[in-house]
């Protein structure tokens, strides 16, 4: 606001009149453009009115501490009571608690997304296992022929694993690409983490790959234990 209304000038000492007010206020300091109402909002210009120019019987005192803030709350209360024993003190909160309260709904949303994500992971794992098991059952004759011609259990397991993990790797690659694209769009709703956090994306991809590997390994192990004579007879 200072740059817009007083370009290339020193705004200190200038006077302004706020909408709905009849009195002029004197500028005594410049504050950074910052978040004012919520953590996820775009920074906006704000006007802070000094107490001497706009008296109020209630105010908030911010105390900066080099140590753990919770250890100095008692000392702050004691100093305030020394200044005015009759001054009521209604609320004491650390900055961490204030941020946690501001993020309460966001944490609830993230928790619900986490639950639904685990359910989706479970359903995807069961589905992948079912598809692989069905594929192995449909190819019992083929697997029997391979083993009758000398294919070992390891090569059969590797064949089934390779086919299953090829689908999984394709899905993970597409998912990572979409995560980077959506991360940019959702970055303004995040706090303390970037929209394209490599560690989070890598961790999620690793979990998916491990779960998929287990889901593919069980049918692969079953396929490697097929009796060639039984498979050929059934086919």
C-alpha positions as YAML, in Angstrom:
chain: A
units: angstrom
residues:
- id: 1
  name: UNK
  ca: [0.00, 0.00, 0.00]
- id: 2
  name: UNK
  ca: [2.89, 2.31, 0.80]
- id: 3
  name: UNK
  ca: [4.41, 1.69, -2.62]
- id: 4
  name: UNK
  ca: [1.05, 2.26, -4.34]
- id: 5
  name: UNK
  ca: [-0.02, 5.46, -2.61]
- id: 6
  name: UNK
  ca: [3.37, 7.04, -1.87]
- id: 7
  name: UNK
  ca: [5.73, 5.77, -4.58]
- id: 8
  name: UNK
  ca: [9.36, 6.79, -4.09]
- id: 9
  name: UNK
  ca: [8.42, 8.67, -0.90]
- id: 10
  name: UNK
  ca: [8.87, 8.10, 2.80]
- id: 11
  name: UNK
  ca: [5.35, 7.19, 4.04]
- id: 12
  name: UNK
  ca: [6.24, 7.71, 7.71]
- id: 13
  name: UNK
  ca: [4.37, 10.74, 9.04]
- id: 14
  name: UNK
  ca: [1.79, 10.68, 6.23]
- id: 15
  name: UNK
  ca: [-1.87, 10.76, 7.17]
- id: 16
  name: UNK
  ca: [-4.76, 8.65, 5.90]
- id: 17
  name: UNK
  ca: [-8.47, 8.23, 6.54]
- id: 18
  name: UNK
  ca: [-9.97, 4.75, 6.67]
- id: 19
  name: UNK
  ca: [-13.40, 4.04, 5.14]
- id: 20
  name: UNK
  ca: [-16.16, 4.76, 7.62]
- id: 21
  name: UNK
  ca: [-13.91, 6.87, 9.86]
- id: 22
  name: UNK
  ca: [-13.98, 10.65, 10.24]
- id: 23
  name: UNK
  ca: [-10.54, 10.97, 11.83]
- id: 24
  name: UNK
  ca: [-7.16, 10.91, 10.13]
- id: 25
  name: UNK
  ca: [-4.50, 8.47, 11.28]
- id: 26
  name: UNK
  ca: [-0.76, 9.07, 11.15]
- id: 27
  name: UNK
  ca: [1.52, 6.39, 9.70]
- id: 28
  name: UNK
  ca: [4.13, 5.41, 12.26]
- id: 29
  name: UNK
  ca: [5.50, 2.21, 10.67]
- id: 30
  name: UNK
  ca: [5.39, -0.11, 7.66]
- id: 31
  name: UNK
  ca: [4.55, -3.82, 7.98]
- id: 32
  name: UNK
  ca: [5.02, -6.53, 5.40]
- id: 33
  name: UNK
  ca: [2.13, -7.70, 3.25]
- id: 34
  name: UNK
  ca: [1.16, -11.01, 4.84]
- id: 35
  name: UNK
  ca: [-1.52, -13.58, 5.57]
- id: 36
  name: UNK
  ca: [-4.10, -12.01, 7.84]
- id: 37
  name: UNK
  ca: [-7.13, -14.28, 8.25]
- id: 38
  name: UNK
  ca: [-6.07, -17.78, 7.19]
- id: 39
  name: UNK
  ca: [-2.76, -19.51, 6.46]
- id: 40
  name: UNK
  ca: [-3.76, -20.50, 2.94]
- id: 41
  name: UNK
  ca: [-4.99, -17.13, 1.71]
- id: 42
  name: UNK
  ca: [-2.95, -15.05, -0.75]
- id: 43
  name: UNK
  ca: [-1.02, -12.25, 1.02]
- id: 44
  name: UNK
  ca: [-3.06, -9.08, 1.30]
- id: 45
  name: UNK
  ca: [-2.37, -5.51, 2.47]
- id: 46
  name: UNK
  ca: [-3.44, -4.83, 6.06]
- id: 47
  name: UNK
  ca: [-3.54, -1.72, 8.22]
- id: 48
  name: UNK
  ca: [-2.57, -2.06, 11.88]
- id: 49
  name: UNK
  ca: [-3.88, 0.84, 13.98]
- id: 50
  name: UNK
  ca: [-1.66, 1.87, 16.93]
- id: 51
  name: UNK
  ca: [-3.33, 1.71, 20.33]
- id: 52
  name: UNK
  ca: [-2.62, 5.40, 20.98]
- id: 53
  name: UNK
  ca: [-4.58, 6.36, 17.84]
- id: 54
  name: UNK
  ca: [-7.45, 3.92, 18.39]
- id: 55
  name: UNK
  ca: [-7.83, 2.90, 22.03]
- id: 56
  name: UNK
  ca: [-9.33, -0.50, 22.81]
- id: 57
  name: UNK
  ca: [-9.90, -2.10, 26.21]
- id: 58
  name: UNK
  ca: [-8.81, -5.48, 24.85]
- id: 59
  name: UNK
  ca: [-5.60, -6.36, 23.08]
- id: 60
  name: UNK
  ca: [-3.29, -9.24, 22.21]
- id: 61
  name: UNK
  ca: [0.30, -9.28, 23.43]
- id: 62
  name: UNK
  ca: [2.82, -11.24, 21.36]
- id: 63
  name: UNK
  ca: [6.01, -12.34, 23.11]
- id: 64
  name: UNK
  ca: [8.98, -13.69, 21.21]
- id: 65
  name: UNK
  ca: [11.14, -16.24, 23.01]
- id: 66
  name: UNK
  ca: [14.50, -17.80, 22.21]
- id: 67
  name: UNK
  ca: [13.54, -20.87, 24.26]
- id: 68
  name: UNK
  ca: [10.49, -23.11, 24.42]
- id: 69
  name: UNK
  ca: [7.56, -20.66, 24.73]
- id: 70
  name: UNK
  ca: [5.65, -22.90, 27.14]
- id: 71
  name: UNK
  ca: [8.41, -22.48, 29.73]
- id: 72
  name: UNK
  ca: [8.07, -18.68, 29.94]
- id: 73
  name: UNK
  ca: [4.26, -18.34, 30.09]
- id: 74
  name: UNK
  ca: [4.30, -18.14, 33.90]
- id: 75
  name: UNK
  ca: [7.01, -15.46, 33.81]
- id: 76
  name: UNK
  ca: [5.02, -13.38, 31.29]
- id: 77
  name: UNK
  ca: [1.87, -13.61, 33.43]
- id: 78
  name: UNK
  ca: [3.87, -12.56, 36.49]
- id: 79
  name: UNK
  ca: [5.30, -9.50, 34.72]
- id: 80
  name: UNK
  ca: [1.85, -8.41, 33.54]
- id: 81
  name: UNK
  ca: [0.44, -8.73, 37.06]
- id: 82
  name: UNK
  ca: [3.36, -6.69, 38.39]
- id: 83
  name: UNK
  ca: [2.41, -3.88, 35.98]
- id: 84
  name: UNK
  ca: [-1.32, -4.06, 36.76]
- id: 85
  name: UNK
  ca: [-2.59, -6.63, 39.28]
- id: 86
  name: UNK
  ca: [-6.20, -5.97, 38.25]
- id: 87
  name: UNK
  ca: [-5.68, -6.59, 34.54]
- id: 88
  name: UNK
  ca: [-7.67, -9.69, 33.47]
- id: 89
  name: UNK
  ca: [-5.75, -12.29, 31.47]
- id: 90
  name: UNK
  ca: [-8.19, -14.42, 29.49]
- id: 91
  name: UNK
  ca: [-6.10, -16.61, 27.23]
- id: 92
  name: UNK
  ca: [-2.52, -17.82, 26.86]
- id: 93
  name: UNK
  ca: [-1.45, -19.70, 23.77]
- id: 94
  name: UNK
  ca: [1.86, -20.50, 22.12]
- id: 95
  name: UNK
  ca: [2.40, -19.86, 18.43]
- id: 96
  name: UNK
  ca: [2.43, -23.61, 17.79]
- id: 97
  name: UNK
  ca: [-1.00, -23.96, 19.38]
- id: 98
  name: UNK
  ca: [-2.37, -21.06, 17.35]
- id: 99
  name: UNK
  ca: [-1.15, -22.68, 14.12]
- id: 100
  name: UNK
  ca: [-2.51, -26.08, 15.19]
- id: 101
  name: UNK
  ca: [-5.93, -24.53, 15.81]
- id: 102
  name: UNK
  ca: [-5.84, -22.79, 12.43]
- id: 103
  name: UNK
  ca: [-5.01, -26.11, 10.77]
- id: 104
  name: UNK
  ca: [-7.60, -28.16, 12.69]
- id: 105
  name: UNK
  ca: [-10.05, -28.56, 9.81]
- id: 106
  name: UNK
  ca: [-7.21, -29.15, 7.39]
- id: 107
  name: UNK
  ca: [-5.89, -31.95, 9.62]
- id: 108
  name: UNK
  ca: [-9.38, -33.50, 9.75]
- id: 109
  name: UNK
  ca: [-9.56, -33.37, 5.95]
- id: 110
  name: UNK
  ca: [-6.09, -34.89, 5.61]
- id: 111
  name: UNK
  ca: [-6.99, -37.63, 8.11]
- id: 112
  name: UNK
  ca: [-10.11, -38.53, 6.13]
- id: 113
  name: UNK
  ca: [-8.11, -38.51, 2.90]
- id: 114
  name: UNK
  ca: [-5.58, -40.80, 4.58]
- id: 115
  name: UNK
  ca: [-8.31, -43.26, 5.61]
- id: 116
  name: UNK
  ca: [-9.83, -43.26, 2.13]
- id: 117
  name: UNK
  ca: [-6.34, -43.59, 0.66]
- id: 118
  name: UNK
  ca: [-5.67, -46.71, 2.76]
- id: 119
  name: UNK
  ca: [-9.03, -48.16, 1.71]
- id: 120
  name: UNK
  ca: [-8.22, -47.46, -1.93]
- id: 121
  name: UNK
  ca: [-4.78, -49.04, -1.49]
- id: 122
  name: UNK
  ca: [-6.37, -52.14, 0.06]
- id: 123
  name: UNK
  ca: [-8.98, -52.44, -2.69]
- id: 124
  name: UNK
  ca: [-6.33, -51.93, -5.38]
- id: 125
  name: UNK
  ca: [-4.14, -54.62, -3.78]
- id: 126
  name: UNK
  ca: [-7.00, -57.11, -3.57]
- id: 127
  name: UNK
  ca: [-7.98, -56.31, -7.15]
- id: 128
  name: UNK
  ca: [-4.43, -56.72, -8.40]
- id: 129
  name: UNK
  ca: [-4.07, -60.00, -6.54]
- id: 130
  name: UNK
  ca: [-7.38, -61.23, -7.98]
- id: 131
  name: UNK
  ca: [-6.39, -60.32, -11.54]
- id: 132
  name: UNK
  ca: [-3.00, -61.98, -11.21]
- id: 133
  name: UNK
  ca: [-4.50, -65.10, -9.62]
- id: 134
  name: UNK
  ca: [-7.11, -65.30, -12.40]
- id: 135
  name: UNK
  ca: [-4.41, -64.84, -15.04]
- id: 136
  name: UNK
  ca: [-2.31, -67.62, -13.52]
- id: 137
  name: UNK
  ca: [-5.33, -69.93, -13.36]
- id: 138
  name: UNK
  ca: [-6.16, -69.23, -17.02]
- id: 139
  name: UNK
  ca: [-2.56, -69.96, -18.02]
- id: 140
  name: UNK
  ca: [-2.09, -73.17, -16.04]
- id: 141
  name: UNK
  ca: [-1.69, -75.22, -19.21]
- id: 142
  name: UNK
  ca: [0.85, -72.77, -20.64]
- id: 143
  name: UNK
  ca: [2.78, -72.79, -17.36]
- id: 144
  name: UNK
  ca: [2.61, -76.60, -17.29]
- id: 145
  name: UNK
  ca: [4.04, -76.76, -20.82]
- id: 146
  name: UNK
  ca: [6.84, -74.34, -19.87]
- id: 147
  name: UNK
  ca: [7.76, -76.39, -16.82]
- id: 148
  name: UNK
  ca: [7.51, -79.67, -18.76]
- id: 149
  name: UNK
  ca: [10.00, -78.24, -21.27]
- id: 150
  name: UNK
  ca: [12.48, -77.39, -18.52]
- id: 151
  name: UNK
  ca: [11.43, -74.04, -17.12]
- id: 152
  name: UNK
  ca: [12.29, -73.80, -13.44]
- id: 153
  name: UNK
  ca: [10.17, -72.44, -10.62]
- id: 154
  name: UNK
  ca: [12.27, -69.29, -10.50]
- id: 155
  name: UNK
  ca: [11.77, -68.47, -14.18]
- id: 156
  name: UNK
  ca: [8.01, -69.05, -13.94]
- id: 157
  name: UNK
  ca: [7.75, -66.82, -10.86]
- id: 158
  name: UNK
  ca: [9.81, -64.14, -12.58]
- id: 159
  name: UNK
  ca: [7.56, -64.30, -15.66]
- id: 160
  name: UNK
  ca: [4.40, -63.70, -13.63]
- id: 161
  name: UNK
  ca: [6.06, -61.01, -11.49]
- id: 162
  name: UNK
  ca: [7.40, -59.18, -14.53]
- id: 163
  name: UNK
  ca: [4.01, -59.06, -16.21]
- id: 164
  name: UNK
  ca: [2.25, -57.89, -13.05]
- id: 165
  name: UNK
  ca: [4.82, -55.26, -12.10]
- id: 166
  name: UNK
  ca: [4.89, -53.89, -15.66]
- id: 167
  name: UNK
  ca: [1.27, -52.80, -15.19]
- id: 168
  name: UNK
  ca: [2.02, -51.43, -11.71]
- id: 169
  name: UNK
  ca: [5.05, -49.43, -12.86]
- id: 170
  name: UNK
  ca: [3.03, -47.90, -15.68]
- id: 171
  name: UNK
  ca: [0.34, -46.87, -13.22]
- id: 172
  name: UNK
  ca: [2.86, -45.40, -10.76]
- id: 173
  name: UNK
  ca: [4.54, -43.41, -13.55]
- id: 174
  name: UNK
  ca: [1.21, -41.92, -14.63]
- id: 175
  name: UNK
  ca: [0.29, -41.22, -10.99]
- id: 176
  name: UNK
  ca: [3.57, -39.42, -10.27]
- id: 177
  name: UNK
  ca: [3.09, -37.24, -13.35]
- id: 178
  name: UNK
  ca: [-0.44, -36.33, -12.26]
- id: 179
  name: UNK
  ca: [0.79, -35.68, -8.71]
- id: 180
  name: UNK
  ca: [3.26, -33.07, -9.98]
- id: 181
  name: UNK
  ca: [0.58, -31.40, -12.08]
- id: 182
  name: UNK
  ca: [-2.02, -31.35, -9.31]
- id: 183
  name: UNK
  ca: [0.59, -30.34, -6.73]
- id: 184
  name: UNK
  ca: [1.06, -26.99, -8.46]
- id: 185
  name: UNK
  ca: [-2.68, -26.36, -8.46]
- id: 186
  name: UNK
  ca: [-3.04, -27.30, -4.78]
- id: 187
  name: UNK
  ca: [0.14, -25.61, -3.52]
- id: 188
  name: UNK
  ca: [-1.72, -22.58, -2.15]
- id: 189
  name: UNK
  ca: [-3.78, -24.85, 0.13]
- id: 190
  name: UNK
  ca: [-0.66, -26.40, 1.71]
- id: 191
  name: UNK
  ca: [1.28, -25.12, 4.70]
- id: 192
  name: UNK
  ca: [4.85, -26.05, 5.53]
- id: 193
  name: UNK
  ca: [5.28, -28.31, 2.49]
- id: 194
  name: UNK
  ca: [5.58, -27.63, -1.22]
- id: 195
  name: UNK
  ca: [3.10, -28.89, -3.76]
- id: 196
  name: UNK
  ca: [5.78, -31.07, -5.37]
- id: 197
  name: UNK
  ca: [7.41, -32.55, -2.29]
- id: 198
  name: UNK
  ca: [9.78, -35.18, -3.70]
- id: 199
  name: UNK
  ca: [10.12, -37.06, -0.41]
- id: 200
  name: UNK
  ca: [6.34, -37.49, -0.03]
- id: 201
  name: UNK
  ca: [5.85, -38.56, -3.64]
- id: 202
  name: UNK
  ca: [8.79, -40.98, -3.47]
- id: 203
  name: UNK
  ca: [7.52, -42.47, -0.19]
- id: 204
  name: UNK
  ca: [4.01, -42.96, -1.57]
- id: 205
  name: UNK
  ca: [5.38, -44.56, -4.75]
- id: 206
  name: UNK
  ca: [7.58, -46.90, -2.71]
- id: 207
  name: UNK
  ca: [4.62, -48.01, -0.57]
- id: 208
  name: UNK
  ca: [2.55, -48.69, -3.69]
- id: 209
  name: UNK
  ca: [5.37, -50.69, -5.27]
- id: 210
  name: UNK
  ca: [5.92, -52.79, -2.13]
- id: 211
  name: UNK
  ca: [2.20, -53.57, -1.77]
- id: 212
  name: UNK
  ca: [1.93, -54.38, -5.48]
- id: 213
  name: UNK
  ca: [4.99, -56.61, -5.28]
- id: 214
  name: UNK
  ca: [3.38, -58.63, -2.49]
- id: 215
  name: UNK
  ca: [0.11, -58.83, -4.43]
- id: 216
  name: UNK
  ca: [1.98, -60.13, -7.49]
- id: 217
  name: UNK
  ca: [4.31, -62.42, -5.57]
- id: 218
  name: UNK
  ca: [1.59, -64.63, -4.10]
- id: 219
  name: UNK
  ca: [0.10, -65.65, -7.49]
- id: 220
  name: UNK
  ca: [3.64, -65.96, -8.88]
- id: 221
  name: UNK
  ca: [4.57, -68.37, -6.10]
- id: 222
  name: UNK
  ca: [1.38, -70.33, -6.76]
- id: 223
  name: UNK
  ca: [2.23, -70.51, -10.46]
- id: 224
  name: UNK
  ca: [5.73, -71.82, -9.76]
- id: 225
  name: UNK
  ca: [4.28, -74.72, -7.77]
- id: 226
  name: UNK
  ca: [2.01, -75.96, -10.56]
- id: 227
  name: UNK
  ca: [2.45, -79.68, -11.26]
- id: 228
  name: UNK
  ca: [3.10, -79.95, -15.03]
- id: 229
  name: UNK
  ca: [1.29, -83.31, -15.35]
- id: 230
  name: UNK
  ca: [-1.79, -82.04, -13.52]
- id: 231
  name: UNK
  ca: [-1.81, -78.80, -15.53]
- id: 232
  name: UNK
  ca: [-1.54, -80.65, -18.86]
- id: 233
  name: UNK
  ca: [-4.21, -83.14, -17.83]
- id: 234
  name: UNK
  ca: [-6.60, -80.36, -16.81]
- id: 235
  name: UNK
  ca: [-5.93, -78.48, -20.03]
...
